[in-house]
């Protein structure tokens, strides 16, 4: 069993205990992933106080829906991040705080750095996973990475992205597909 | 319709759905295909792409939420867990009122926790403001301490005159940097149409205005002023009461005086 598989098994056990309303399991799950979730939510919401409210909602949702988690439909971290991203995008849209890419927020300075040169990672994420992610993103051309980031972090549709980057819709769809395909190929063993 | 083979078009749709870049109409159609058509091929593709997409989250500069976030979450979870325990108990007949009572108490506890969360946030904000205020005070006190302990500073005492004999002031004179750090005490504030005015009194020539100020309700005032380079040797300093805004030369009564 790989280290990733063992981590998955531990997470699945925590989720099982959360389904039984074991608060210690929720605490352990929170301790493992609060930085990863908070960083993603903050990247999307961009306002620290709002991001903290969303983090409570995200882990509260995992607590409430733990019994419905189905491991055949994805790894626990992917499940958690899907909840976090959906909540954050909803929060961003409802508060109409969709920020432009030219944001001056200090929290976003690193966003414009090339992939692979960013800040300190969450210690809860396995080192080889982090390295694999960085390698994959470093090799991802900007013309593929930027549309993916606009969709993932800003909740933009392919049409909005194409208009924003002044590119034909078909080209944009091709780039999204190529970028996703690259990431999946590079990271299949890790994520 | 279930697909038996992934075409280029299906791969593209799966990618765009996985990264949530479809329009609302497209998204609904595709979600229906995954669920109602039970298309295992497309669903597997989407799940793998969604997992890969989250790689973007792993590369964000990491930040930590405040400890209050965990406190809020765990308080909610503890209440939820305790309420769940209550739901599984079946009360014997005649004791339903007890179950209602316990349920009401648990609800009240939940409301209490939420109220506590709100208070906690207010408290954090209040403490942050207080911290900023204390930091400002600390900077001021460090400046004073530096003035008291530095051999570069010369200390000048001003005594109260006339109707304010209890008043006083102390000036820390940084001769190297040509600055005065002034502390006034027990000098009652003047009304809005008046001001206190501090004067440089040179050995030769007329007095030169150094500063206009008023004191706090407790009679104190603190300020720092530059000493003009061209003023020459000083023989004294004094404070007078003048009309609001001050005057080029002293005209009112002297309230503080110190020889240099």
Contacts between the chains, C-beta under 8 A, distances in Angstrom:
chain1	res1	chain2	res2	distance
A	21	B	77	7.9
A	21	B	80	6.7
A	21	B	81	4.3
A	21	B	84	4.9
A	21	B	85	7.9
A	22	B	81	7.6
A	23	B	74	6.5
A	23	B	77	4.5
A	23	B	78	5.6
A	23	B	81	5.2
A	26	B	73	7.3
A	26	B	74	7.3
A	26	B	77	5.2
A	27	B	70	7.6
A	27	B	74	6.1
A	27	B	77	7.9
A	30	B	70	6.1
A	30	B	73	6.4
A	30	B	74	7.9
A	34	B	64	7.2
A	34	B	65	6.0
A	34	B	69	7.3
A	34	B	70	7.0
A	35	B	62	5.0
A	35	B	63	6.9
A	35	B	64	5.4
A	35	B	65	7.9
A	36	B	57	6.5
A	36	B	58	7.3
A	36	B	62	7.4
A	38	B	63	5.9
A	38	B	64	6.6
A	38	B	65	4.4
A	38	B	69	7.7
A	39	B	57	7.4
A	39	B	60	4.6
A	39	B	61	6.8
A	39	B	62	5.0
A	39	B	63	5.2
A	40	B	57	4.4
A	40	B	60	6.1
A	42	B	63	5.8
A	43	B	57	8.0
A	43	B	60	5.1
A	51	B	65	7.4
A	52	B	65	5.0
A	52	B	66	6.3
A	52	B	68	7.5
A	52	B	69	4.9
A	55	B	65	5.3
A	55	B	69	5.5
A	55	B	73	8.0
A	56	B	69	5.8
A	56	B	72	5.2
A	56	B	73	5.1
A	56	B	76	7.6
A	59	B	73	5.3
A	60	B	73	6.4
A	60	B	76	6.2
A	60	B	77	7.8
A	63	B	77	5.8
A	63	B	80	7.1
A	73	B	47	6.3
A	74	B	47	5.2
A	74	B	50	6.8
A	74	B	51	6.1
A	75	B	51	6.3
A	77	B	54	7.2
A	78	B	47	7.9
A	78	B	50	6.2
A	78	B	51	4.4
A	78	B	54	5.6
A	81	B	54	4.5
A	81	B	57	5.4
A	82	B	50	6.6
A	82	B	54	7.6
A	84	B	57	7.9
A	85	B	20	7.9
A	85	B	54	7.9
A	85	B	57	7.5
A	89	B	20	7.5
A	107	B	63	7.4
A	110	B	60	7.8
A	110	B	61	4.4
A	115	B	59	6.3
A	116	B	59	7.7
A	118	B	59	5.7
A	118	B	60	7.0
A	118	B	61	5.3
A	119	B	60	7.7
A	119	B	61	2.7
A	119	B	62	6.1
A	120	B	61	7.0
A	120	B	62	5.6
A	121	B	58	7.3
A	121	B	62	5.7
A	122	B	62	4.9
A	125	B	58	6.1
A	129	B	58	6.9
A	130	B	58	6.3
A	133	B	55	4.7
A	133	B	58	4.4
A	133	B	59	5.6
A	134	B	59	6.4
A	136	B	55	6.2
A	137	B	55	6.7
A	137	B	56	7.6
A	137	B	59	5.5
A	147	B	21	7.9
A	148	B	19	6.2
A	148	B	53	7.3
A	148	B	56	6.6
A	149	B	56	6.3
A	151	B	19	4.5
A	151	B	20	6.3
A	151	B	21	4.0
A	152	B	19	5.9
A	152	B	20	7.7
A	152	B	53	6.2
A	152	B	56	5.0
A	152	B	57	7.9
A	153	B	56	7.2
A	155	B	20	6.8
A	156	B	21	6.9
A	157	B	21	5.4
A	157	B	22	6.5
A	157	B	23	5.2
A	158	B	16	5.7
A	158	B	21	4.5
A	158	B	22	7.0
A	158	B	23	7.8
A	159	B	23	6.4
A	161	B	21	6.7
A	173	B	12	5.6
A	173	B	16	6.3
A	174	B	12	7.5
A	176	B	12	7.9
A	176	B	15	5.6
A	176	B	16	5.8
A	176	B	19	6.3
A	176	B	21	6.2
A	177	B	11	6.3
A	177	B	12	4.7
A	177	B	15	4.2
A	177	B	16	7.3
A	180	B	15	4.2
A	180	B	18	6.4
A	180	B	19	6.4
A	180	B	49	5.1
A	180	B	52	6.4
A	180	B	53	6.5
A	181	B	11	7.5
A	181	B	15	7.0
A	183	B	52	4.1
A	183	B	53	6.8
A	183	B	55	5.3
A	184	B	48	5.7
A	184	B	49	5.8
A	184	B	51	7.8
A	184	B	52	3.9
A	187	B	51	7.8
A	187	B	52	5.3
A	187	B	55	5.4
A	188	B	48	7.1
A	188	B	52	7.4
A	191	B	51	4.8
A	191	B	52	6.0
A	191	B	54	6.2
A	191	B	55	5.9
A	191	B	58	7.7
